[in-house]
């Protein structure tokens, strides 16, 4: 068994190696530094380069290719394909692409222990500013009113009826589960068996892909990440293309979002990055978002 101290030592060694490699590459002179990973890798790159304008820092444009579990930082393209498009636009200097200072974020573990999903700011890195193709940072969600959450929960219960409901991670889905009468995890994927007139029964906690597939046909309820708008492909990779197809695709997908959280996106679409282009294309388009009891808003999903 690996101890926490051993994991910390391993993490430090990896970070040190990454920083050395980043500095060596930048010293050779590059137009754009591409890196693949998640928020941990973004923090390592930031540790090597520092914030723009800091003493002794040589400005170097960077861009993250999203391949991690969580990408709360604003230094990532919305998908690997988008990263290629942004890199090509920057290197060709087409469309007047400029740089902007983007936030390097990571999950706040102290807040997580208090039952809140929020992010901590570590600094900024310069990235090519290509709207829609480069993601926004994750923002913390304000607590939704009990009335709004209760309305969403009642609508979900009516649509599912007697059946299985898979809940993606996040504060909104957890609040909806609580309104239904279940205590689910904040960052995992759980499954509830619903039956009208009875309290929900938890049939799986922190479930992985294999467990979800073994459960059989289910409704899948997801809420987008605040600020970014990601619905699939960020922090909920357990709900894989195989799971989504087995559930029935669009017809069994319930998107849950308060009106306040939806309005904060400013009209930007909800984003899909499942790793399966064909599935993302099938899911794209306008889909009803449940915002309350008998209340839905047609909103666009995009790759």
Kinemage of the C-alpha trace (Angstrom):
@kinemage 1
@onewidth
@group {chain A} dominant
@subgroup {mainchain}
@vectorlist {calphas} color= white
{ca unk a 1} P 0.000 0.000 0.000
{ca unk a 2} L 1.266 3.482 -0.891
{ca unk a 3} L 1.194 6.009 1.945
{ca unk a 4} L 0.136 9.636 1.581
{ca unk a 5} L 3.733 10.730 2.173
{ca unk a 6} L 4.921 8.455 -0.654
{ca unk a 7} L 2.251 9.859 -2.969
{ca unk a 8} L 3.314 13.397 -2.034
{ca unk a 9} L 6.970 12.563 -2.713
{ca unk a 10} L 6.037 11.016 -6.076
{ca unk a 11} L 3.990 14.097 -6.985
{ca unk a 12} L 6.883 16.407 -6.054
{ca unk a 13} L 9.341 14.383 -8.137
{ca unk a 14} L 7.009 14.435 -11.136
{ca unk a 15} L 6.482 18.188 -10.786
{ca unk a 16} L 10.228 18.777 -10.590
{ca unk a 17} L 10.824 16.748 -13.759
{ca unk a 18} L 8.038 18.576 -15.591
{ca unk a 19} L 9.378 21.991 -14.569
{ca unk a 20} L 12.883 21.097 -15.749
{ca unk a 21} L 11.570 19.909 -19.109
{ca unk a 22} L 9.362 22.971 -19.585
{ca unk a 23} L 12.251 25.356 -18.865
{ca unk a 24} L 14.519 23.433 -21.248
{ca unk a 25} L 11.970 23.624 -24.081
{ca unk a 26} L 11.269 27.327 -23.542
{ca unk a 27} L 15.000 28.075 -23.448
{ca unk a 28} L 15.258 26.669 -26.986
{ca unk a 29} L 12.718 29.223 -28.168
{ca unk a 30} L 9.140 28.194 -28.988
{ca unk a 31} L 6.149 30.045 -30.421
{ca unk a 32} L 3.631 28.035 -28.403
{ca unk a 33} L 4.066 25.496 -25.624
{ca unk a 34} L 1.471 22.702 -25.839
{ca unk a 35} L 0.980 20.393 -22.885
{ca unk a 36} L -1.451 17.534 -22.305
{ca unk a 37} L -3.045 16.753 -18.963
{ca unk a 38} L -5.315 18.315 -16.372
{ca unk a 39} L -5.123 20.939 -13.649
{ca unk a 40} L -2.155 19.254 -11.952
{ca unk a 41} L -0.112 19.503 -15.141
{ca unk a 42} L -1.207 23.118 -15.642
{ca unk a 43} L 0.057 23.885 -12.135
{ca unk a 44} L 3.402 22.249 -12.967
{ca unk a 45} L 3.735 24.360 -16.126
{ca unk a 46} L 2.839 27.467 -14.134
{ca unk a 47} L 5.442 26.502 -11.534
{ca unk a 48} L 8.054 26.405 -14.286
{ca unk a 49} L 7.068 29.635 -16.033
{ca unk a 50} L 5.391 31.756 -13.359
{ca unk a 51} L 2.815 34.485 -13.954
{ca unk a 52} L 3.211 36.941 -16.866
{ca unk a 53} L 5.164 39.997 -15.791
{ca unk a 54} L 6.842 38.289 -12.830
{ca unk a 55} L 10.551 39.074 -12.394
{ca unk a 56} L 12.768 36.708 -14.351
{ca unk a 57} L 9.868 35.178 -16.295
{ca unk a 58} L 10.215 34.850 -20.072
{ca unk a 59} L 6.702 35.174 -21.549
{ca unk a 60} L 5.780 32.034 -23.464
{ca unk a 61} L 2.306 31.376 -24.852
{ca unk a 62} L 0.885 28.064 -23.654
{ca unk a 63} L -2.149 25.934 -24.419
{ca unk a 64} L -3.424 22.860 -22.628
{ca unk a 65} L -4.720 19.812 -24.491
{ca unk a 66} L -7.415 18.398 -22.178
{ca unk a 67} L -6.586 14.798 -21.248
{ca unk a 68} L -7.051 14.868 -17.461
{ca unk a 69} L -9.985 14.074 -15.195
{ca unk a 70} L -10.638 17.670 -14.133
{ca unk a 71} L -9.812 20.854 -16.003
{ca unk a 72} L -10.968 23.820 -13.921
{ca unk a 73} L -8.256 26.070 -15.383
{ca unk a 74} L -8.855 28.452 -18.277
{ca unk a 75} L -5.628 27.467 -20.065
{ca unk a 76} L -7.181 24.493 -21.894
{ca unk a 77} L -8.816 24.197 -25.288
{ca unk a 78} L -12.351 22.793 -25.109
{ca unk a 79} L -11.192 19.560 -26.788
{ca unk a 80} L -8.051 18.051 -28.333
{ca unk a 81} L -9.372 18.918 -31.790
{ca unk a 82} L -9.964 22.519 -30.715
{ca unk a 83} L -6.396 22.666 -29.377
{ca unk a 84} L -5.137 21.886 -32.875
{ca unk a 85} L -7.349 24.589 -34.356
{ca unk a 86} L -6.163 27.182 -31.830
{ca unk a 87} L -2.503 26.245 -32.309
{ca unk a 88} L -2.847 26.517 -36.097
{ca unk a 89} L -4.557 29.918 -35.829
{ca unk a 90} L -1.889 31.230 -33.455
{ca unk a 91} L 1.067 29.998 -35.494
{ca unk a 92} L -0.448 31.325 -38.734
{ca unk a 93} L -1.340 34.620 -37.002
{ca unk a 94} L -4.755 34.496 -38.689
{ca unk a 95} L -7.865 36.288 -37.498
{ca unk a 96} L -5.965 38.712 -35.298
{ca unk a 97} L -5.486 36.181 -32.492
{ca unk a 98} L -4.137 37.842 -29.379
{ca unk a 99} L -2.932 36.527 -26.025
{ca unk a 100} L -4.854 36.798 -22.773
{ca unk a 101} L -3.827 35.931 -19.248
{ca unk a 102} L -5.779 32.815 -18.267
{ca unk a 103} L -6.340 31.459 -14.763
{ca unk a 104} L -4.542 28.351 -13.515
{ca unk a 105} L -7.016 26.714 -11.121
{ca unk a 106} L -7.306 23.490 -9.163
{ca unk a 107} L -9.896 21.978 -6.866
{ca unk a 108} L -9.909 23.317 -3.311
{ca unk a 109} L -9.614 20.162 -1.205
{ca unk a 110} L -10.460 22.014 2.028
{ca unk a 111} L -13.764 23.209 0.558
{ca unk a 112} L -14.455 19.709 -0.750
{ca unk a 113} L -14.163 18.402 2.807
{ca unk a 114} L -16.898 20.895 3.750
{ca unk a 115} L -19.205 19.610 1.015
{ca unk a 116} L -18.488 22.332 -1.547
{ca unk a 117} L -16.964 22.013 -5.022
{ca unk a 118} L -14.904 25.123 -5.615
{ca unk a 119} L -11.556 26.019 -7.134
{ca unk a 120} L -8.421 27.765 -5.922
{ca unk a 121} L -6.505 30.253 -8.059
{ca unk a 122} L -2.758 29.602 -8.427
{ca unk a 123} L -1.849 32.210 -11.045
{ca unk a 124} L -2.096 33.106 -14.723
{ca unk a 125} L -0.513 31.935 -17.963
{ca unk a 126} L -0.730 33.573 -21.419
{ca unk a 127} L -2.924 31.655 -23.899
{ca unk a 128} L -4.154 32.444 -27.427
{ca unk a 129} L -7.571 34.061 -27.072
{ca unk a 130} L -9.873 32.156 -29.434
{ca unk a 131} L -13.473 32.439 -28.180
{ca unk a 132} L -15.457 29.178 -27.885
{ca unk a 133} L -12.359 27.086 -28.697
{ca unk a 134} L -10.561 27.917 -25.410
{ca unk a 135} L -12.538 27.179 -22.260
{ca unk a 136} L -13.471 29.505 -19.421
{ca unk a 137} L -12.398 28.876 -15.844
{ca unk a 138} L -14.720 27.012 -13.520
{ca unk a 139} L -16.675 29.317 -11.248
{ca unk a 140} L -18.144 28.418 -7.896
{ca unk a 141} L -21.892 28.021 -7.885
{ca unk a 142} L -23.999 30.061 -5.509
{ca unk a 143} L -26.394 28.027 -3.423
{ca unk a 144} L -29.611 27.444 -5.347
{ca unk a 145} L -32.873 28.283 -3.634
{ca unk a 146} L -34.697 25.320 -2.080
{ca unk a 147} L -37.697 26.140 -4.262
{ca unk a 148} L -35.694 25.877 -7.495
{ca unk a 149} L -33.983 22.644 -6.435
{ca unk a 150} L -37.241 21.142 -5.185
{ca unk a 151} L -38.934 21.977 -8.462
{ca unk a 152} L -36.166 20.336 -10.479
{ca unk a 153} L -36.303 17.258 -8.223
{ca unk a 154} L -40.077 16.935 -8.628
{ca unk a 155} L -39.755 17.200 -12.412
{ca unk a 156} L -37.021 14.547 -12.475
{ca unk a 157} L -39.073 12.187 -10.299
{ca unk a 158} L -42.077 12.524 -12.588
{ca unk a 159} L -40.068 11.892 -15.754
{ca unk a 160} L -38.223 8.871 -14.380
{ca unk a 161} L -41.258 7.363 -12.645
{ca unk a 162} L -40.271 3.893 -11.486
{ca unk a 163} L -36.774 3.371 -12.758
{ca unk a 164} L -33.083 3.877 -12.357
{ca unk a 165} L -31.515 7.331 -12.194
{ca unk a 166} L -27.758 7.877 -12.612
{ca unk a 167} L -26.601 11.188 -11.133
{ca unk a 168} L -23.429 12.889 -12.316
{ca unk a 169} L -21.197 14.771 -9.842
{ca unk a 170} L -21.693 18.324 -8.659
{ca unk a 171} L -23.494 20.550 -6.217
{ca unk a 172} L -26.684 20.840 -8.267
{ca unk a 173} L -27.196 17.104 -8.719
{ca unk a 174} L -26.374 16.488 -5.060
{ca unk a 175} L -28.947 19.085 -3.994
{ca unk a 176} L -31.536 17.489 -6.272
{ca unk a 177} L -30.788 14.067 -4.761
{ca unk a 178} L -31.203 15.534 -1.271
{ca unk a 179} L -34.576 16.988 -2.284
{ca unk a 180} L -35.565 13.508 -3.437
{ca unk a 181} L -34.461 12.102 -0.076
{ca unk a 182} L -31.020 10.636 -0.865
{ca unk a 183} L -27.523 11.561 0.292
{ca unk a 184} L -25.135 11.063 -2.636
{ca unk a 185} L -21.458 11.840 -3.157
{ca unk a 186} L -20.315 15.269 -4.303
{ca unk a 187} L -17.647 14.290 -6.810
{ca unk a 188} L -18.676 10.751 -7.782
{ca unk a 189} L -21.363 9.163 -9.945
{ca unk a 190} L -24.207 7.495 -8.021
{ca unk a 191} L -27.311 5.541 -9.030
{ca unk a 192} L -30.747 5.713 -7.401
{ca unk a 193} L -33.719 3.409 -7.791
{ca unk a 194} L -36.856 5.589 -7.867
{ca unk a 195} L -40.383 4.451 -7.140
{ca unk a 196} L -43.343 6.841 -6.810
{ca unk a 197} L -44.493 7.188 -3.218
{ca unk a 198} L -41.314 5.650 -1.788
{ca unk a 199} L -37.942 7.135 -0.791
{ca unk a 200} L -35.166 6.560 -3.332
{ca unk a 201} L -32.807 3.659 -2.797
{ca unk a 202} L -29.089 4.047 -3.526
{ca unk a 203} L -27.983 1.107 -5.647
{ca unk a 204} L -24.448 2.290 -6.483
{ca unk a 205} L -22.056 4.824 -4.981
{ca unk a 206} L -19.064 6.345 -6.750
{ca unk a 207} L -19.732 4.000 -9.667
{ca unk a 208} L -17.327 3.392 -12.532
{ca unk a 209} L -18.134 2.589 -16.142
{ca unk a 210} L -18.402 -1.195 -15.628
{ca unk a 211} L -20.793 -0.792 -12.692
{ca unk a 212} L -22.996 1.615 -14.625
{ca unk a 213} L -23.172 -0.741 -17.601
{ca unk a 214} L -24.082 -3.657 -15.327
{ca unk a 215} L -27.011 -1.722 -13.837
{ca unk a 216} L -28.939 -1.839 -17.091
{ca unk a 217} L -31.083 0.879 -18.747
{ca unk a 218} L -31.160 4.120 -16.767
{ca unk a 219} L -31.926 7.795 -16.976
{ca unk a 220} L -28.818 9.973 -16.725
{ca unk a 221} L -29.046 13.340 -14.961
{ca unk a 222} L -26.224 15.844 -15.379
{ca unk a 223} L -25.615 19.476 -14.536
{ca unk a 224} L -23.101 21.670 -16.412
{ca unk a 225} L -19.949 22.973 -14.739
{ca unk a 226} L -20.473 26.545 -13.596
{ca unk a 227} L -18.775 29.136 -15.779
{ca unk a 228} L -17.396 26.601 -18.261
{ca unk a 229} L -20.638 24.985 -19.391
{ca unk a 230} L -19.149 21.511 -19.801
{ca unk a 231} L -21.843 18.829 -19.582
{ca unk a 232} L -19.811 15.748 -20.521
{ca unk a 233} L -16.103 15.021 -20.522
{ca unk a 234} L -15.028 16.941 -17.419
{ca unk a 235} L -15.065 15.126 -14.094
{ca unk a 236} L -17.724 12.628 -15.182
{ca unk a 237} L -15.767 10.352 -17.530
{ca unk a 238} L -17.375 7.348 -15.800
{ca unk a 239} L -20.451 8.225 -17.874
{ca unk a 240} L -18.677 7.069 -20.999
{ca unk a 241} L -19.891 6.827 -24.598
{ca unk a 242} L -20.718 3.155 -23.936
{ca unk a 243} L -22.833 4.094 -20.917
{ca unk a 244} L -24.578 6.900 -22.791
{ca unk a 245} L -25.409 4.684 -25.749
{ca unk a 246} L -26.626 1.863 -23.509
{ca unk a 247} L -28.929 4.338 -21.753
{ca unk a 248} L -30.466 5.520 -25.012
{ca unk a 249} L -28.550 8.709 -25.835
{ca unk a 250} L -30.474 11.991 -25.990
{ca unk a 251} L -33.812 10.411 -25.126
{ca unk a 252} L -32.675 9.398 -21.626
{ca unk a 253} L -30.470 12.381 -20.846
{ca unk a 254} L -31.766 14.869 -18.271
{ca unk a 255} L -29.921 18.195 -18.090
{ca unk a 256} L -30.478 19.953 -14.756
{ca unk a 257} L -29.616 23.600 -14.220
{ca unk a 258} L -31.062 26.526 -12.307
{ca unk a 259} L -32.041 29.552 -14.367
{ca unk a 260} L -29.360 31.634 -12.611
{ca unk a 261} L -26.593 29.167 -13.485
{ca unk a 262} L -27.800 28.935 -17.083
{ca unk a 263} L -27.987 32.714 -17.487
{ca unk a 264} L -24.395 33.042 -16.193
{ca unk a 265} L -23.168 31.295 -19.362
{ca unk a 266} L -24.147 34.382 -21.335
{ca unk a 267} L -25.533 32.388 -24.239
{ca unk a 268} L -22.443 30.206 -24.658
{ca unk a 269} L -23.402 26.600 -25.478
{ca unk a 270} L -23.174 23.628 -23.162
{ca unk a 271} L -20.071 21.693 -24.178
{ca unk a 272} L -19.459 18.034 -25.036
{ca unk a 273} L -16.078 16.281 -25.071
{ca unk a 274} L -16.758 12.565 -24.599
{ca unk a 275} L -13.846 11.513 -26.811
{ca unk a 276} L -16.306 10.037 -29.312
{ca unk a 277} L -16.902 12.520 -32.134
{ca unk a 278} L -19.835 10.555 -33.555
{ca unk a 279} L -21.625 10.549 -30.193
{ca unk a 280} L -20.872 14.228 -29.588
{ca unk a 281} L -22.408 14.979 -32.983
{ca unk a 282} L -25.513 12.922 -32.102
{ca unk a 283} L -25.937 14.758 -28.799
{ca unk a 284} L -25.324 18.215 -30.285
{ca unk a 285} L -28.188 20.549 -30.988
{ca unk a 286} L -30.907 22.005 -28.801
{ca unk a 287} L -31.998 20.007 -25.774
{ca unk a 288} L -34.511 20.878 -23.037
{ca unk a 289} L -32.820 21.887 -19.776
{ca unk a 290} L -34.891 21.317 -16.633
{ca unk a 291} L -34.839 24.548 -14.609
{ca unk a 292} L -37.802 23.908 -12.288
{ca unk a 293} L -41.180 22.260 -11.897
{ca unk a 294} L -42.850 22.272 -15.328
{ca unk a 295} L -40.082 24.612 -16.474
{ca unk a 296} L -37.610 23.873 -19.247
{ca unk a 297} L -35.372 25.976 -21.426
{ca unk a 298} L -34.211 24.842 -24.867
{ca unk a 299} L -30.456 25.252 -24.883
{ca unk a 300} L -27.747 24.364 -27.365
{ca unk a 301} L -25.220 21.557 -26.838
{ca unk a 302} L -22.060 21.731 -28.942
{ca unk a 303} L -18.801 19.860 -29.497
